[in-house]
């Protein structure tokens, strides 16, 4: 299962993005959310940390098996 992280620096629109471990857009200033089979589960956990969380488009389409 891939590890998911929450970017602690929000985007200009105020949303924080959720990334898998090896995403190049993931910054060092991040929160480890845990390991999930579905990206949607990671997003739900991210919403406990911030009011707005969205999946990184790149990570949301990434297959965990690739
Ligand atoms: Zn990403």
PDB file of the backbone (N, CA, C, O) and the ligand in Angstrom, with CONECT records:
HET     ZN  A 101       1
ATOM      1  N   UNK A   1       0.847  -1.201   0.000  1.00  0.00           N
ATOM      2  CA  UNK A   1       0.000   0.000   0.000  1.00  0.00           C
ATOM      3  C   UNK A   1       0.875   1.241   0.000  1.00  0.00           C
ATOM      4  O   UNK A   1       1.873   1.301   0.718  1.00  0.00           O
ATOM      5  N   UNK A   2       0.510   2.220  -0.792  1.00  0.00           N
ATOM      6  CA  UNK A   2       1.320   3.450  -0.814  1.00  0.00           C
ATOM      7  C   UNK A   2       1.093   4.313   0.429  1.00  0.00           C
ATOM      8  O   UNK A   2       0.007   4.318   1.009  1.00  0.00           O
ATOM      9  N   UNK A   3       2.124   5.029   0.818  1.00  0.00           N
ATOM     10  CA  UNK A   3       2.020   5.992   1.907  1.00  0.00           C
ATOM     11  C   UNK A   3       1.537   7.319   1.352  1.00  0.00           C
ATOM     12  O   UNK A   3       1.967   7.757   0.285  1.00  0.00           O
ATOM     13  N   UNK A   4       0.644   7.949   2.086  1.00  0.00           N
ATOM     14  CA  UNK A   4       0.109   9.245   1.664  1.00  0.00           C
ATOM     15  C   UNK A   4       0.545  10.335   2.627  1.00  0.00           C
ATOM     16  O   UNK A   4       0.674  10.129   3.833  1.00  0.00           O
ATOM     17  N   UNK A   5       0.768  11.513   2.037  1.00  0.00           N
ATOM     18  CA  UNK A   5       1.195  12.672   2.816  1.00  0.00           C
ATOM     19  C   UNK A   5       0.318  13.871   2.485  1.00  0.00           C
ATOM     20  O   UNK A   5      -0.207  14.005   1.380  1.00  0.00           O
ATOM     21  N   UNK A   6       0.181  14.729   3.477  1.00  0.00           N
ATOM     22  CA  UNK A   6      -0.559  15.972   3.291  1.00  0.00           C
ATOM     23  C   UNK A   6       0.437  17.124   3.237  1.00  0.00           C
ATOM     24  O   UNK A   6       1.260  17.298   4.136  1.00  0.00           O
ATOM     25  N   UNK A   7       0.346  17.894   2.181  1.00  0.00           N
ATOM     26  CA  UNK A   7       1.188  19.078   2.060  1.00  0.00           C
ATOM     27  C   UNK A   7       0.715  20.115   3.071  1.00  0.00           C
ATOM     28  O   UNK A   7      -0.458  20.489   3.066  1.00  0.00           O
ATOM     29  N   UNK A   8       1.601  20.580   3.928  1.00  0.00           N
ATOM     30  CA  UNK A   8       1.168  21.539   4.951  1.00  0.00           C
ATOM     31  C   UNK A   8       1.100  22.963   4.412  1.00  0.00           C
ATOM     32  O   UNK A   8       0.500  23.836   5.038  1.00  0.00           O
ATOM     33  N   UNK A   9       1.706  23.198   3.265  1.00  0.00           N
ATOM     34  CA  UNK A   9       1.603  24.510   2.640  1.00  0.00           C
ATOM     35  C   UNK A   9       0.410  24.501   1.694  1.00  0.00           C
ATOM     36  O   UNK A   9       0.411  23.744   0.723  1.00  0.00           O
ATOM     37  N   UNK A  10      -0.609  25.319   1.948  1.00  0.00           N
ATOM     38  CA  UNK A  10      -1.796  25.280   1.084  1.00  0.00           C
ATOM     39  C   UNK A  10      -1.551  25.898  -0.280  1.00  0.00           C
ATOM     40  O   UNK A  10      -0.627  26.689  -0.471  1.00  0.00           O
ATOM     41  N   UNK A  11      -2.391  25.522  -1.212  1.00  0.00           N
ATOM     42  CA  UNK A  11      -2.375  26.143  -2.533  1.00  0.00           C
ATOM     43  C   UNK A  11      -2.930  27.565  -2.417  1.00  0.00           C
ATOM     44  O   UNK A  11      -3.475  27.931  -1.375  1.00  0.00           O
ATOM     45  N   UNK A  12      -2.798  28.367  -3.474  1.00  0.00           N
ATOM     46  CA  UNK A  12      -3.347  29.731  -3.428  1.00  0.00           C
ATOM     47  C   UNK A  12      -4.844  29.763  -3.116  1.00  0.00           C
ATOM     48  O   UNK A  12      -5.326  30.734  -2.533  1.00  0.00           O
ATOM     49  N   UNK A  13      -5.577  28.729  -3.489  1.00  0.00           N
ATOM     50  CA  UNK A  13      -7.021  28.716  -3.216  1.00  0.00           C
ATOM     51  C   UNK A  13      -7.361  28.213  -1.814  1.00  0.00           C
ATOM     52  O   UNK A  13      -8.536  28.121  -1.459  1.00  0.00           O
ATOM     53  N   UNK A  14      -6.347  27.886  -1.018  1.00  0.00           N
ATOM     54  CA  UNK A  14      -6.585  27.509   0.375  1.00  0.00           C
ATOM     55  C   UNK A  14      -6.646  26.015   0.628  1.00  0.00           C
ATOM     56  O   UNK A  14      -6.654  25.590   1.783  1.00  0.00           O
ATOM     57  N   UNK A  15      -6.690  25.206  -0.423  1.00  0.00           N
ATOM     58  CA  UNK A  15      -6.765  23.759  -0.240  1.00  0.00           C
ATOM     59  C   UNK A  15      -5.366  23.164  -0.054  1.00  0.00           C
ATOM     60  O   UNK A  15      -4.397  23.596  -0.678  1.00  0.00           O
ATOM     61  N   UNK A  16      -5.294  22.160   0.825  1.00  0.00           N
ATOM     62  CA  UNK A  16      -4.049  21.416   0.998  1.00  0.00           C
ATOM     63  C   UNK A  16      -4.120  20.174   0.114  1.00  0.00           C
ATOM     64  O   UNK A  16      -5.180  19.558  -0.002  1.00  0.00           O
ATOM     65  N   UNK A  17      -3.025  19.809  -0.495  1.00  0.00           N
ATOM     66  CA  UNK A  17      -3.058  18.669  -1.405  1.00  0.00           C
ATOM     67  C   UNK A  17      -2.501  17.413  -0.746  1.00  0.00           C
ATOM     68  O   UNK A  17      -1.581  17.463   0.071  1.00  0.00           O
ATOM     69  N   UNK A  18      -3.095  16.278  -1.134  1.00  0.00           N
ATOM     70  CA  UNK A  18      -2.693  14.966  -0.646  1.00  0.00           C
ATOM     71  C   UNK A  18      -1.873  14.283  -1.736  1.00  0.00           C
ATOM     72  O   UNK A  18      -2.277  14.241  -2.898  1.00  0.00           O
ATOM     73  N   UNK A  19      -0.710  13.747  -1.345  1.00  0.00           N
ATOM     74  CA  UNK A  19       0.201  13.127  -2.313  1.00  0.00           C
ATOM     75  C   UNK A  19       0.639  11.744  -1.845  1.00  0.00           C
ATOM     76  O   UNK A  19       0.618  11.438  -0.653  1.00  0.00           O
ATOM     77  N   UNK A  20       1.034  10.922  -2.803  1.00  0.00           N
ATOM     78  CA  UNK A  20       1.717   9.692  -2.447  1.00  0.00           C
ATOM     79  C   UNK A  20       3.184  10.017  -2.194  1.00  0.00           C
ATOM     80  O   UNK A  20       3.681  11.086  -2.549  1.00  0.00           O
ATOM     81  N   UNK A  21       3.852   9.065  -1.572  1.00  0.00           N
ATOM     82  CA  UNK A  21       5.197   9.284  -1.051  1.00  0.00           C
ATOM     83  C   UNK A  21       6.188   9.847  -2.071  1.00  0.00           C
ATOM     84  O   UNK A  21       6.993  10.714  -1.729  1.00  0.00           O
ATOM     85  N   UNK A  22       6.143   9.376  -3.301  1.00  0.00           N
ATOM     86  CA  UNK A  22       7.206   9.733  -4.239  1.00  0.00           C
ATOM     87  C   UNK A  22       6.804  10.825  -5.224  1.00  0.00           C
ATOM     88  O   UNK A  22       7.496  11.039  -6.219  1.00  0.00           O
ATOM     89  N   UNK A  23       5.713  11.509  -4.968  1.00  0.00           N
ATOM     90  CA  UNK A  23       5.299  12.580  -5.875  1.00  0.00           C
ATOM     91  C   UNK A  23       6.308  13.720  -5.844  1.00  0.00           C
ATOM     92  O   UNK A  23       6.697  14.168  -4.766  1.00  0.00           O
ATOM     93  N   UNK A  24       6.739  14.198  -7.014  1.00  0.00           N
ATOM     94  CA  UNK A  24       7.718  15.303  -7.049  1.00  0.00           C
ATOM     95  C   UNK A  24       7.139  16.615  -6.525  1.00  0.00           C
ATOM     96  O   UNK A  24       7.890  17.533  -6.196  1.00  0.00           O
ATOM     97  N   UNK A  25       5.819  16.710  -6.446  1.00  0.00           N
ATOM     98  CA  UNK A  25       5.211  17.951  -5.959  1.00  0.00           C
ATOM     99  C   UNK A  25       5.059  17.984  -4.438  1.00  0.00           C
ATOM    100  O   UNK A  25       4.607  18.979  -3.871  1.00  0.00           O
ATOM    101  N   UNK A  26       5.439  16.895  -3.791  1.00  0.00           N
ATOM    102  CA  UNK A  26       5.337  16.840  -2.332  1.00  0.00           C
ATOM    103  C   UNK A  26       6.516  17.597  -1.714  1.00  0.00           C
ATOM    104  O   UNK A  26       7.672  17.354  -2.061  1.00  0.00           O
ATOM    105  N   UNK A  27       6.211  18.509  -0.801  1.00  0.00           N
ATOM    106  CA  UNK A  27       7.276  19.282  -0.162  1.00  0.00           C
ATOM    107  C   UNK A  27       7.728  18.578   1.124  1.00  0.00           C
ATOM    108  O   UNK A  27       7.099  17.619   1.571  1.00  0.00           O
ATOM    109  N   UNK A  28       8.809  19.059   1.701  1.00  0.00           N
ATOM    110  CA  UNK A  28       9.307  18.480   2.955  1.00  0.00           C
ATOM    111  C   UNK A  28       8.426  18.878   4.133  1.00  0.00           C
ATOM    112  O   UNK A  28       8.426  18.210   5.168  1.00  0.00           O
ATOM    113  N   UNK A  29       7.681  19.957   3.976  1.00  0.00           N
ATOM    114  CA  UNK A  29       6.795  20.423   5.033  1.00  0.00           C
ATOM    115  C   UNK A  29       5.461  19.697   4.877  1.00  0.00           C
ATOM    116  O   UNK A  29       4.560  20.187   4.195  1.00  0.00           O
ATOM    117  N   UNK A  30       5.335  18.522   5.514  1.00  0.00           N
ATOM    118  CA  UNK A  30       4.217  17.638   5.244  1.00  0.00           C
ATOM    119  C   UNK A  30       3.825  16.839   6.481  1.00  0.00           C
ATOM    120  O   UNK A  30       4.568  16.776   7.460  1.00  0.00           O
ATOM    121  N   UNK A  31       2.655  16.238   6.418  1.00  0.00           N
ATOM    122  CA  UNK A  31       2.161  15.376   7.492  1.00  0.00           C
ATOM    123  C   UNK A  31       1.979  13.980   6.905  1.00  0.00           C
ATOM    124  O   UNK A  31       1.387  13.824   5.837  1.00  0.00           O
ATOM    125  N   UNK A  32       2.485  12.976   7.597  1.00  0.00           N
ATOM    126  CA  UNK A  32       2.264  11.598   7.146  1.00  0.00           C
ATOM    127  C   UNK A  32       0.858  11.164   7.548  1.00  0.00           C
ATOM    128  O   UNK A  32       0.510  11.190   8.728  1.00  0.00           O
ATOM    129  N   UNK A  33       0.062  10.768   6.577  1.00  0.00           N
ATOM    130  CA  UNK A  33      -1.321  10.381   6.857  1.00  0.00           C
ATOM    131  C   UNK A  33      -1.445   8.895   7.151  1.00  0.00           C
ATOM    132  O   UNK A  33      -2.308   8.487   7.928  1.00  0.00           O
ATOM    133  N   UNK A  34      -0.604   8.090   6.546  1.00  0.00           N
ATOM    134  CA  UNK A  34      -0.678   6.644   6.720  1.00  0.00           C
ATOM    135  C   UNK A  34      -0.674   5.946   5.378  1.00  0.00           C
ATOM    136  O   UNK A  34      -0.461   6.567   4.337  1.00  0.00           O
ATOM    137  N   UNK A  35      -0.913   4.642   5.417  1.00  0.00           N
ATOM    138  CA  UNK A  35      -0.932   3.854   4.189  1.00  0.00           C
ATOM    139  C   UNK A  35      -2.364   3.464   3.861  1.00  0.00           C
ATOM    140  O   UNK A  35      -3.102   2.988   4.724  1.00  0.00           O
ATOM    141  N   UNK A  36      -2.748   3.669   2.610  1.00  0.00           N
ATOM    142  CA  UNK A  36      -4.128   3.426   2.203  1.00  0.00           C
ATOM    143  C   UNK A  36      -4.148   2.733   0.854  1.00  0.00           C
ATOM    144  O   UNK A  36      -3.253   2.923   0.031  1.00  0.00           O
ATOM    145  N   UNK A  37      -5.187   1.922   0.635  1.00  0.00           N
ATOM    146  CA  UNK A  37      -5.358   1.301  -0.673  1.00  0.00           C
ATOM    147  C   UNK A  37      -6.041   2.272  -1.625  1.00  0.00           C
ATOM    148  O   UNK A  37      -5.796   2.231  -2.831  1.00  0.00           O
ATOM    149  N   UNK A  38      -6.894   3.146  -1.097  1.00  0.00           N
ATOM    150  CA  UNK A  38      -7.621   4.106  -1.917  1.00  0.00           C
ATOM    151  C   UNK A  38      -7.176   5.525  -1.576  1.00  0.00           C
ATOM    152  O   UNK A  38      -7.045   5.883  -0.405  1.00  0.00           O
ATOM    153  N   UNK A  39      -6.948   6.323  -2.611  1.00  0.00           N
ATOM    154  CA  UNK A  39      -6.551   7.715  -2.385  1.00  0.00           C
ATOM    155  C   UNK A  39      -7.649   8.477  -1.634  1.00  0.00           C
ATOM    156  O   UNK A  39      -7.363   9.399  -0.870  1.00  0.00           O
ATOM    157  N   UNK A  40      -8.904   8.085  -1.860  1.00  0.00           N
ATOM    158  CA  UNK A  40     -10.021   8.751  -1.193  1.00  0.00           C
ATOM    159  C   UNK A  40      -9.978   8.598   0.320  1.00  0.00           C
ATOM    160  O   UNK A  40     -10.399   9.499   1.046  1.00  0.00           O
ATOM    161  N   UNK A  41      -9.475   7.467   0.803  1.00  0.00           N
ATOM    162  CA  UNK A  41      -9.353   7.265   2.253  1.00  0.00           C
ATOM    163  C   UNK A  41      -8.326   8.225   2.830  1.00  0.00           C
ATOM    164  O   UNK A  41      -8.518   8.779   3.913  1.00  0.00           O
ATOM    165  N   UNK A  42      -7.236   8.418   2.102  1.00  0.00           N
ATOM    166  CA  UNK A  42      -6.197   9.347   2.552  1.00  0.00           C
ATOM    167  C   UNK A  42      -6.757  10.761   2.640  1.00  0.00           C
ATOM    168  O   UNK A  42      -6.433  11.517   3.557  1.00  0.00           O
ATOM    169  N   UNK A  43      -7.596  11.103   1.681  1.00  0.00           N
ATOM    170  CA  UNK A  43      -8.188  12.446   1.681  1.00  0.00           C
ATOM    171  C   UNK A  43      -9.081  12.626   2.909  1.00  0.00           C
ATOM    172  O   UNK A  43      -9.092  13.695   3.519  1.00  0.00           O
ATOM    173  N   UNK A  44      -9.823  11.588   3.269  1.00  0.00           N
ATOM    174  CA  UNK A  44     -10.709  11.686   4.437  1.00  0.00           C
ATOM    175  C   UNK A  44      -9.905  11.933   5.717  1.00  0.00           C
ATOM    176  O   UNK A  44     -10.309  12.725   6.568  1.00  0.00           O
ATOM    177  N   UNK A  45      -8.768  11.249   5.842  1.00  0.00           N
ATOM    178  CA  UNK A  45      -7.903  11.463   7.006  1.00  0.00           C
ATOM    179  C   UNK A  45      -7.306  12.873   6.964  1.00  0.00           C
ATOM    180  O   UNK A  45      -7.152  13.522   7.998  1.00  0.00           O
ATOM    181  N   UNK A  46      -6.975  13.332   5.770  1.00  0.00           N
ATOM    182  CA  UNK A  46      -6.402  14.678   5.623  1.00  0.00           C
ATOM    183  C   UNK A  46      -7.365  15.750   6.121  1.00  0.00           C
ATOM    184  O   UNK A  46      -6.945  16.783   6.642  1.00  0.00           O
ATOM    185  N   UNK A  47      -8.656  15.493   5.956  1.00  0.00           N
ATOM    186  CA  UNK A  47      -9.664  16.471   6.382  1.00  0.00           C
ATOM    187  C   UNK A  47      -9.745  16.599   7.902  1.00  0.00           C
ATOM    188  O   UNK A  47     -10.380  17.529   8.399  1.00  0.00           O
ATOM    189  N   UNK A  48      -9.123  15.695   8.650  1.00  0.00           N
ATOM    190  CA  UNK A  48      -9.031  15.865  10.103  1.00  0.00           C
ATOM    191  C   UNK A  48      -7.964  16.898  10.447  1.00  0.00           C
ATOM    192  O   UNK A  48      -7.980  17.473  11.536  1.00  0.00           O
ATOM    193  N   UNK A  49      -7.039  17.133   9.524  1.00  0.00           N
ATOM    194  CA  UNK A  49      -5.927  18.050   9.769  1.00  0.00           C
ATOM    195  C   UNK A  49      -6.195  19.447   9.233  1.00  0.00           C
ATOM    196  O   UNK A  49      -5.658  20.425   9.755  1.00  0.00           O
ATOM    197  N   UNK A  50      -7.014  19.550   8.204  1.00  0.00           N
ATOM    198  CA  UNK A  50      -7.270  20.861   7.611  1.00  0.00           C
ATOM    199  C   UNK A  50      -8.687  20.877   7.052  1.00  0.00           C
ATOM    200  O   UNK A  50      -9.291  19.833   6.804  1.00  0.00           O
ATOM    201  N   UNK A  51      -9.205  22.098   6.860  1.00  0.00           N
ATOM    202  CA  UNK A  51     -10.595  22.254   6.427  1.00  0.00           C
ATOM    203  C   UNK A  51     -10.789  21.845   4.970  1.00  0.00           C
ATOM    204  O   UNK A  51     -11.847  21.339   4.597  1.00  0.00           O
ATOM    205  N   UNK A  52      -9.767  22.063   4.152  1.00  0.00           N
ATOM    206  CA  UNK A  52      -9.866  21.752   2.724  1.00  0.00           C
ATOM    207  C   UNK A  52      -8.712  20.866   2.311  1.00  0.00           C
ATOM    208  O   UNK A  52      -7.549  21.235   2.478  1.00  0.00           O
ATOM    209  N   UNK A  53      -9.023  19.705   1.775  1.00  0.00           N
ATOM    210  CA  UNK A  53      -7.973  18.806   1.294  1.00  0.00           C
ATOM    211  C   UNK A  53      -8.413  18.241  -0.051  1.00  0.00           C
ATOM    212  O   UNK A  53      -9.550  17.800  -0.214  1.00  0.00           O
ATOM    213  N   UNK A  54      -7.505  18.262  -0.995  1.00  0.00           N
ATOM    214  CA  UNK A  54      -7.804  17.697  -2.308  1.00  0.00           C
ATOM    215  C   UNK A  54      -6.660  16.810  -2.757  1.00  0.00           C
ATOM    216  O   UNK A  54      -5.499  17.037  -2.418  1.00  0.00           O
ATOM    217  N   UNK A  55      -7.020  15.786  -3.534  1.00  0.00           N
ATOM    218  CA  UNK A  55      -5.992  14.897  -4.050  1.00  0.00           C
ATOM    219  C   UNK A  55      -5.226  15.589  -5.162  1.00  0.00           C
ATOM    220  O   UNK A  55      -5.811  16.246  -6.023  1.00  0.00           O
ATOM    221  N   UNK A  56      -3.930  15.434  -5.133  1.00  0.00           N
ATOM    222  CA  UNK A  56      -3.085  15.879  -6.233  1.00  0.00           C
ATOM    223  C   UNK A  56      -3.546  15.134  -7.493  1.00  0.00           C
ATOM    224  O   UNK A  56      -3.640  13.907  -7.465  1.00  0.00           O
ATOM    225  N   UNK A  57      -3.834  15.834  -8.591  1.00  0.00           N
ATOM    226  CA  UNK A  57      -4.333  15.163  -9.805  1.00  0.00           C
ATOM    227  C   UNK A  57      -3.387  14.081 -10.299  1.00  0.00           C
ATOM    228  O   UNK A  57      -3.813  13.043 -10.807  1.00  0.00           O
ATOM    229  N   UNK A  58      -2.105  14.340 -10.143  1.00  0.00           N
ATOM    230  CA  UNK A  58      -1.083  13.385 -10.549  1.00  0.00           C
ATOM    231  C   UNK A  58      -1.146  12.113  -9.720  1.00  0.00           C
ATOM    232  O   UNK A  58      -1.052  11.009 -10.257  1.00  0.00           O
ATOM    233  N   UNK A  59      -1.308  12.268  -8.402  1.00  0.00           N
ATOM    234  CA  UNK A  59      -1.342  11.114  -7.498  1.00  0.00           C
ATOM    235  C   UNK A  59      -2.662  10.360  -7.590  1.00  0.00           C
ATOM    236  O   UNK A  59      -2.687   9.138  -7.444  1.00  0.00           O
ATOM    237  N   UNK A  60      -3.751  11.069  -7.828  1.00  0.00           N
ATOM    238  CA  UNK A  60      -5.065  10.436  -7.860  1.00  0.00           C
ATOM    239  C   UNK A  60      -5.170   9.449  -9.015  1.00  0.00           C
ATOM    240  O   UNK A  60      -5.905   8.465  -8.923  1.00  0.00           O
ATOM    241  N   UNK A  61      -4.446   9.700 -10.096  1.00  0.00           N
ATOM    242  CA  UNK A  61      -4.534   8.826 -11.257  1.00  0.00           C
ATOM    243  C   UNK A  61      -3.441   7.764 -11.263  1.00  0.00           C
ATOM    244  O   UNK A  61      -3.447   6.849 -12.087  1.00  0.00           O
ATOM    245  N   UNK A  62      -2.499   7.904 -10.324  1.00  0.00           N
ATOM    246  CA  UNK A  62      -1.382   6.973 -10.261  1.00  0.00           C
ATOM    247  C   UNK A  62      -1.828   5.595  -9.788  1.00  0.00           C
ATOM    248  O   UNK A  62      -2.514   5.484  -8.772  1.00  0.00           O
ATOM    249  N   UNK A  63      -1.454   4.566 -10.499  1.00  0.00           N
ATOM    250  CA  UNK A  63      -1.750   3.219 -10.034  1.00  0.00           C
ATOM    251  C   UNK A  63      -0.718   2.794  -8.992  1.00  0.00           C
ATOM    252  O   UNK A  63       0.481   2.962  -9.213  1.00  0.00           O
ATOM    253  N   UNK A  64      -1.168   2.240  -7.850  1.00  0.00           N
ATOM    254  CA  UNK A  64      -0.230   1.817  -6.816  1.00  0.00           C
ATOM    255  C   UNK A  64       0.697   0.703  -7.279  1.00  0.00           C
ATOM    256  O   UNK A  64       1.757   0.503  -6.685  1.00  0.00           O
ATOM    257  N   UNK A  65       0.320  -0.027  -8.328  1.00  0.00           N
ATOM    258  CA  UNK A  65       1.117  -1.169  -8.776  1.00  0.00           C
ATOM    259  C   UNK A  65       2.197  -0.782  -9.779  1.00  0.00           C
ATOM    260  O   UNK A  65       3.049  -1.600 -10.125  1.00  0.00           O
ATOM    261  N   UNK A  66       2.163   0.453 -10.241  1.00  0.00           N
ATOM    262  CA  UNK A  66       3.090   0.828 -11.286  1.00  0.00           C
ATOM    263  C   UNK A  66       4.499   1.046 -10.763  1.00  0.00           C
ATOM    264  O   UNK A  66       5.400   1.370 -11.536  1.00  0.00           O
TER     265      UNK A  66
HETATM  266 ZN    ZN A 101       1.096  14.459  -5.945  1.00  0.00          ZN
END
